[in-house]
Structure formats: C-alpha cells, structure tokens
Amino acid sequence: MDFRDLVYFRTIAELGHMGQAAERLLLTQPALSKAMQRLEESLGGKLFMREGRGIVLTELGYVLLDRSRVVERMMNDTEREARGYARGEAGHIRFGCAPTLAKYYLPNIMRQLLSESPRVTIDLETNVSGPLLKALREYRLDLVLTHVSEPIDGFHVSPVLKDEVAIVASWAHPLASREVQVADLADYNWVLPTESAILPWLKDLFHRHGCPAPMAQVKATSILYLPSLIGGTQLLSLLSTRNLKDDVTGQHLTEINVAGERLQRSFALVCRSPESLSPAARSLFGIILDASPPTARDSWRTFWLLWPTSQSGAAQETREIAASTELRSTELRNAQLDGARPVSASPHSRSR
C-alpha cells in the first residue's frame, strides 16, 4: 500500500467527488482513478460507490478512513519528532492526566522534567479515565496518568499512587457532621463525573444496601472545579480526600461519614510500552515512577494477584507478569539518560 494513495483516498472521501479531488491534488482524473483502483486491488474490495453525481464510501471505505487518520497522525508525529531531534530539541510529549493529580501531584513532576529537558514541549490533557484511555488507544496521547481499576489488554500499566475518594457535601447539608447510612443518601441528588471509573463503586455501594442507583442531577467532566456549586446546594458528590485538604475546597465541602465507606483507588501510568515511548516521554515516565512511593507498588501487586482468573488470556498473562516482576524505574531512567534501551527483568517485565 502506497502512503500517497491513502492521502488521495482521504481527499476523495472528504470532497465526495473524484473531479474536485483531482483538482485539489493537482492530478488528472484518470491518474487519480488509477491510484484508487490500485488501492482497492491491494485491499480486495471497493472503497466507493456512486450516489447521484458524487460518490460515497462503502463499509470498507469507512474502515480505511478511520485507519488512515491514525496513520496520518503517526506520520505527522514521526516527522515532527525527527525534525526536532535534527535541530537538537528535546522532543514532544502528548500526556494525559487525571484532574486531581494535575493539580496536586503534577507541578513538582513538571518542574523536574523542565529542569532536565528545558526544550521539551508538552500537550497536556486533563480528564477522567475513560476519555484519556480512549485517546491513548487512538494514538492521540503517548502516556496517561489516571485511575485504573482493572487490567488493560495490550497496555503497560505501572502503579504510581494510592488515593481515597469520599462522599462530600456542603457544610450546611443535613447529613453533615453526623454518621449516616447509605439509605440516607438515596434522598438526595448528585453531582457526578462522566465516564469515570469511580461510578461503578458508587452504584455497587447503593446496590449492596438495597438502594436505587444514585440520581445524577448534574454531570461534569471533572468535579474538581465545582466545590462552590456543590457547596451552595444540597447535592452530594464524590471527591478525592486530597481535595478536601485544599483551603478553597475545604471552605465549601466536607466529607459525609457513611459508616467509613471510602473508595480505595490506584493511579497508574498507562502506555503501550516504555520502549515504544520517545526519549522525552520516556524521561517523564521515569520521573513519575521515581516519585511513586513503594506502598503504591505493593498494593498494586496485591490487586493484580487478586484479579479474577476468569479474565481473558492477555489479562491473565499480564496479571502473572505483574505478580512476578519488580518494577524498576531507576534502571529505566538511567538507561534513558545513558541513551540506552530500558532494562527489563524478562522479555515481559515492566521496565522500572
């Protein structure tokens, strides 16, 4: 498959007209038609069908269009990084981070990264885990630091921090300053995040106590920025206990004591593999892992050991790897600084 043919194909798909596409590409229409015939022969199927005076994509055409966008992004990233290296620049990182960690954990990490690599450039996306992992799968991000609650097939997961999530409300809320039961929570509506991995925990909490699922009256991509909204109403929400220690957040919100119910969660670095990262992204990877406490790694190994054995083969293999392998960030960072490949304990080990 010729990459130029993919470019031609995308232009035709965007314009829906062979003649207009040929004009934009500065090609004759017969030459463009021949390129599409060549592409269809290599794929074994038709990419377009006629509709009126124009053309539309077939099912195969839509599949190729999605894949071609991924290929184009990868080619553009490769060209940009190669030009950056040729000019002596440190490279570019597309990094996704959970909002809580972006506020409380990331500043020191970025300070160290920019001190070691002053010419590095960073695209930072803050969001909940669902959109971040989706962007990682679609090659729009290189590395993600987010809440991970289960093994992820095809990705390298390295533990970083443990965290607790509490149920919160206004200081003036009727449930504040006293111990309550889960059934008491069912009388109030909620401010809840969209696509967050903490939602199943809340639904399970209600289910275990025979209560209907919580009603989300307000949905937001991040709760971190809404303490005054929650504090000015009788809505309930979920928030990291780290946030309650913040003067601004603590001024508006307090934890609702639900018989000691808190979600214990782990934040982790997720990527395809440390070895596949660019030197700049690998440096960030090593800095974050160096800063992670040993207790986070210990609790994570326990999590992987307890993960049900009925999972898919890939997840089961990953679980066994995690149980037998020490994560060695110092070796990985030293290898990066020395210009060598990361050191691994085994062909499957997590580089640490």
C-alpha positions as CSV (number, residue, x, y, z in Angstrom):
1,M,0.0,0.0,0.0
2,D,1.4,3.4,-1.0
3,F,1.0,6.1,1.6
4,R,0.3,8.6,-1.2
5,D,-2.7,6.6,-2.3
6,L,-4.0,6.9,1.3
7,V,-3.7,10.7,1.0
8,Y,-5.5,10.7,-2.3
9,F,-8.2,8.4,-0.8
10,R,-8.8,10.8,2.2
11,T,-9.1,13.8,-0.1
12,I,-11.8,12.0,-2.3
13,A,-13.6,10.9,0.9
14,E,-13.7,14.4,2.2
15,L,-14.9,16.0,-1.0
16,G,-17.2,13.2,-2.2
17,H,-16.2,14.0,-5.8
18,M,-13.4,12.5,-7.9
19,G,-13.0,15.5,-10.2
20,Q,-12.8,18.0,-7.3
21,A,-10.3,15.8,-5.5
22,A,-8.1,15.6,-8.6
23,E,-8.2,19.4,-8.9
24,R,-7.1,19.8,-5.3
25,L,-4.4,17.2,-5.6
26,L,-3.1,18.7,-8.9
27,L,-3.6,15.3,-10.6
28,T,-5.5,14.3,-13.7
29,Q,-8.7,12.4,-13.0
30,P,-7.5,9.2,-14.8
31,A,-4.4,9.2,-12.7
32,L,-6.4,9.5,-9.5
33,S,-8.8,6.8,-10.6
34,K,-5.9,4.5,-11.3
35,A,-4.5,5.2,-7.8
36,M,-7.8,4.2,-6.3
37,Q,-8.0,1.1,-8.4
38,R,-4.5,0.2,-7.2
39,L,-5.6,0.7,-3.6
40,E,-8.8,-1.3,-4.0
41,E,-6.9,-4.2,-5.5
42,S,-4.4,-4.2,-2.6
43,L,-7.4,-4.3,-0.1
44,G,-9.6,-6.7,-2.0
45,G,-12.7,-4.6,-2.1
46,K,-14.5,-1.5,-3.3
47,L,-13.9,1.8,-1.4
48,F,-16.5,4.0,-3.1
49,M,-19.9,3.7,-4.8
50,R,-21.7,6.2,-6.9
51,E,-24.6,8.3,-5.5
52,G,-26.2,10.9,-7.7
53,R,-23.4,13.0,-9.2
54,G,-21.0,12.2,-6.4
55,I,-19.5,9.2,-4.7
56,V,-19.9,7.9,-1.1
57,L,-17.8,5.5,1.0
58,T,-18.6,1.8,1.2
59,E,-18.3,0.0,4.6
60,L,-14.7,-0.9,3.7
61,G,-14.1,2.7,2.8
62,Y,-15.3,3.9,6.3
63,V,-12.9,1.4,7.9
64,L,-10.0,2.6,5.8
65,L,-10.8,6.3,6.5
66,D,-10.6,5.7,10.3
67,R,-7.3,3.8,10.0
68,S,-5.9,6.4,7.6
69,R,-6.4,9.1,10.2
70,V,-4.4,7.1,12.7
71,V,-1.7,6.6,10.1
72,E,-1.6,10.2,9.2
73,R,-1.3,11.3,12.9
74,M,1.6,8.8,13.4
75,M,3.4,10.0,10.3
76,N,3.0,13.7,11.3
77,D,4.2,12.9,14.8
78,T,7.2,11.0,13.4
79,E,8.1,13.8,11.1
80,R,7.8,16.4,13.9
81,E,9.9,14.4,16.3
82,A,12.6,13.7,13.7
83,R,12.8,17.3,12.7
84,G,13.1,18.2,16.4
85,Y,15.9,15.8,17.0
86,A,17.7,17.1,13.9
87,R,17.5,20.6,15.4
88,G,18.8,19.4,18.7
89,E,15.4,19.8,20.5
90,A,14.4,17.5,23.4
91,G,11.2,16.3,21.8
92,H,7.4,16.5,22.3
93,I,5.1,14.7,24.8
94,R,1.4,14.2,24.5
95,F,0.4,13.5,28.1
96,G,-3.0,12.8,29.7
97,C,-3.5,13.3,33.5
98,A,-6.4,12.9,36.0
99,P,-7.5,16.4,37.2
100,T,-6.7,15.6,40.9
101,L,-3.1,14.7,40.1
102,A,-2.7,17.5,37.6
103,K,-3.5,19.9,40.5
104,Y,-1.6,18.4,43.4
105,Y,1.0,15.9,42.0
106,L,2.0,17.1,38.5
107,P,3.6,20.5,39.3
108,N,6.7,19.0,41.0
109,I,6.9,16.4,38.2
110,M,6.8,19.1,35.5
111,R,9.3,21.2,37.4
112,Q,11.8,18.4,37.4
113,L,11.2,17.5,33.7
114,L,11.6,21.0,32.5
115,S,14.8,21.3,34.6
116,E,16.3,18.2,33.0
117,S,14.8,18.9,29.5
118,P,14.3,22.6,29.1
119,R,13.4,22.4,25.4
120,V,10.8,19.7,25.7
121,T,7.2,20.7,24.6
122,I,4.1,19.2,26.1
123,D,0.5,18.8,25.1
124,L,-1.3,18.2,28.4
125,E,-4.9,16.9,28.5
126,T,-6.7,16.7,31.9
127,N,-9.8,14.4,32.0
128,V,-11.3,11.4,33.7
129,S,-10.0,7.9,32.9
130,G,-12.5,7.0,30.1
131,P,-11.6,9.8,27.6
132,L,-7.9,9.6,28.4
133,L,-7.7,5.9,27.7
134,K,-9.7,6.3,24.6
135,A,-7.3,9.0,23.4
136,L,-4.4,6.6,24.2
137,R,-5.9,3.8,22.1
138,E,-6.4,6.2,19.2
139,Y,-2.8,7.3,19.3
140,R,-3.7,10.9,20.3
141,L,-1.8,10.5,23.6
142,D,1.6,8.9,24.3
143,L,1.3,8.4,28.0
144,V,-1.6,8.6,30.6
145,L,-1.6,9.0,34.4
146,T,-5.1,8.0,35.5
147,H,-7.2,5.9,37.8
148,V,-7.0,2.3,36.7
149,S,-9.4,-0.3,38.3
150,E,-8.7,-3.4,36.2
151,P,-6.0,-4.8,33.8
152,I,-6.0,-3.3,30.3
153,D,-5.2,-5.7,27.5
154,G,-2.4,-4.6,25.2
155,F,-1.1,-1.8,27.5
156,H,1.7,-1.5,30.0
157,V,0.3,-0.4,33.5
158,S,2.7,0.9,36.2
159,P,1.4,1.9,39.7
160,V,2.1,5.4,40.9
161,L,-0.2,6.5,43.8
162,K,-2.9,5.3,46.1
163,D,-5.9,7.6,46.7
164,E,-9.2,7.6,48.7
165,V,-12.5,9.0,47.4
166,A,-15.1,10.2,49.8
167,I,-18.7,11.2,49.6
168,V,-18.9,15.0,50.1
169,A,-21.4,17.8,50.5
170,S,-21.9,21.3,51.8
171,W,-21.0,22.1,55.4
172,A,-24.7,23.1,55.8
173,H,-26.0,19.8,54.4
174,P,-28.5,17.9,56.6
175,L,-26.2,14.9,56.5
176,A,-23.0,16.8,57.5
177,S,-21.4,16.4,60.9
178,R,-23.1,13.0,61.7
179,E,-22.7,9.4,60.8
180,V,-25.3,8.3,58.2
181,Q,-26.4,5.2,56.5
182,V,-26.3,4.5,52.8
183,A,-30.1,4.6,52.7
184,D,-29.9,8.3,53.9
185,L,-28.0,9.2,50.7
186,A,-30.9,8.0,48.5
187,D,-32.9,11.0,49.4
188,Y,-30.6,13.4,47.6
189,N,-29.4,14.0,44.1
190,W,-25.8,14.1,43.0
191,V,-23.1,15.9,41.0
192,L,-21.2,13.1,39.3
193,P,-18.4,12.8,36.7
194,T,-19.0,11.5,33.3
195,E,-17.2,8.2,32.2
196,S,-15.4,7.9,35.5
197,A,-14.1,4.6,36.8
198,I,-15.4,5.6,40.3
199,L,-19.1,5.4,39.2
200,P,-19.3,1.6,39.4
201,W,-18.1,1.7,43.1
202,L,-20.9,4.2,44.0
203,K,-23.6,2.1,42.2
204,D,-22.3,-1.0,43.9
205,L,-22.4,0.7,47.3
206,F,-26.1,1.6,46.7
207,H,-26.9,-1.9,45.4
208,R,-25.3,-3.7,48.3
209,H,-27.6,-1.7,50.7
210,G,-30.7,-2.3,48.7
211,C,-31.0,1.3,47.4
212,P,-31.8,2.5,43.9
213,A,-28.9,3.9,41.8
214,P,-27.9,7.5,42.7
215,M,-29.6,10.2,40.5
216,A,-27.1,12.4,38.8
217,Q,-28.7,15.8,38.6
218,V,-25.5,17.4,37.3
219,K,-22.9,15.7,35.2
220,A,-19.4,17.2,34.6
221,T,-16.1,16.1,33.1
222,S,-14.4,16.9,36.4
223,I,-15.8,17.5,39.9
224,L,-12.6,19.2,41.0
225,Y,-13.7,22.6,39.7
226,L,-17.2,22.6,41.2
227,P,-16.8,22.9,45.0
228,S,-18.8,26.2,45.2
229,L,-21.6,24.7,43.1
230,I,-21.9,21.7,45.4
231,G,-21.4,23.8,48.5
232,G,-24.3,26.1,47.5
233,T,-26.8,23.3,47.1
234,Q,-27.9,20.1,48.9
235,L,-26.3,17.9,46.2
236,L,-23.9,15.1,47.1
237,S,-20.8,14.3,45.2
238,L,-17.5,12.2,45.2
239,L,-14.1,13.8,45.6
240,S,-10.6,12.7,46.5
241,T,-9.8,13.3,50.2
242,R,-6.7,15.2,48.9
243,N,-9.0,17.9,47.6
244,L,-10.7,18.4,51.0
245,K,-7.4,19.5,52.4
246,D,-7.3,22.3,50.0
247,D,-8.3,25.6,51.6
248,V,-10.7,26.6,48.8
249,T,-12.4,23.2,48.5
250,G,-12.5,22.7,52.3
251,Q,-14.2,26.0,52.7
252,H,-17.2,24.7,50.7
253,L,-17.3,21.0,51.3
254,T,-16.9,18.3,54.0
255,E,-16.9,14.6,54.0
256,I,-20.2,12.8,54.7
257,N,-19.4,10.0,57.2
258,V,-21.1,6.9,55.7
259,A,-20.0,4.3,58.2
260,G,-16.4,4.5,57.0
261,E,-17.3,3.9,53.3
262,R,-14.5,5.2,51.1
263,L,-13.3,4.1,47.7
264,Q,-9.6,3.0,47.7
265,R,-8.3,3.6,44.2
266,S,-4.9,3.4,42.5
267,F,-3.5,5.8,39.9
268,A,-1.2,4.4,37.3
269,L,0.9,5.3,34.3
270,V,-0.5,3.6,31.1
271,C,1.3,3.3,27.8
272,R,1.8,0.8,25.1
273,S,5.3,0.0,26.4
274,P,8.1,2.1,27.9
275,E,10.3,1.0,25.0
276,S,7.9,2.5,22.4
277,L,8.0,6.0,24.0
278,S,10.0,8.8,22.6
279,P,13.1,9.8,24.6
280,A,11.2,12.8,26.0
281,A,8.1,10.8,27.0
282,R,10.4,8.1,28.5
283,S,12.1,10.7,30.6
284,L,8.7,11.8,32.0
285,F,7.7,8.2,32.6
286,G,10.9,7.6,34.6
287,I,10.5,10.8,36.7
288,I,6.9,9.9,37.7
289,L,7.9,6.3,38.6
290,D,10.8,7.5,40.6
291,A,8.5,9.7,42.6
292,S,6.0,6.9,43.4
293,P,6.0,5.5,46.9
294,P,6.8,1.8,47.4
295,T,3.5,1.3,49.1
296,A,1.7,2.0,45.9
297,R,3.6,-0.7,44.1
298,D,3.0,-3.2,46.9
299,S,-0.8,-2.6,46.9
300,W,-0.9,-2.8,43.1
301,R,0.8,-6.2,43.1
302,T,-1.8,-7.4,45.5
303,F,-4.5,-6.1,43.3
304,W,-3.2,-8.0,40.2
305,L,-2.8,-11.2,42.2
306,L,-6.5,-11.0,43.3
307,W,-7.8,-10.1,39.9
308,P,-10.2,-13.0,38.8
309,T,-8.6,-15.8,36.9
310,S,-11.6,-15.9,34.5
311,Q,-10.3,-12.8,32.7
312,S,-9.1,-13.1,29.1
313,G,-5.8,-14.8,28.3
314,A,-4.0,-11.5,27.7
315,A,-5.2,-10.1,31.0
316,Q,-4.3,-13.3,32.8
317,E,-0.8,-13.2,31.4
318,T,-0.4,-9.6,32.4
319,R,-1.6,-10.5,36.0
320,E,1.0,-13.2,36.2
321,I,3.7,-10.9,34.9
322,A,2.8,-8.3,37.5
323,A,2.9,-10.8,40.3
324,S,6.4,-12.0,39.4
325,T,8.2,-8.8,38.2
326,E,9.7,-5.9,40.2
327,L,9.0,-2.5,38.6
328,R,12.4,-0.7,38.2
329,S,12.0,3.0,37.4
330,T,15.5,3.9,38.4
331,E,17.0,1.4,35.8
332,L,14.7,2.7,33.2
333,R,15.6,6.4,33.8
334,N,19.3,5.6,34.0
335,A,19.0,3.8,30.7
336,Q,17.2,6.7,29.2
337,L,19.8,9.1,30.4
338,D,22.6,6.9,29.1
339,G,20.9,6.8,25.7
340,A,20.3,3.0,26.0
341,R,17.2,0.9,25.9
342,P,15.3,0.4,29.1
343,V,16.5,-2.6,31.1
344,S,13.9,-5.4,31.6
345,A,14.0,-8.3,34.1
346,S,12.4,-10.5,31.5
347,P,11.0,-10.2,27.9
348,H,7.6,-9.5,29.5
349,S,8.7,-7.4,32.6
350,R,7.6,-3.9,33.3
351,S,10.5,-1.6,32.9
352,R,11.1,0.2,36.1
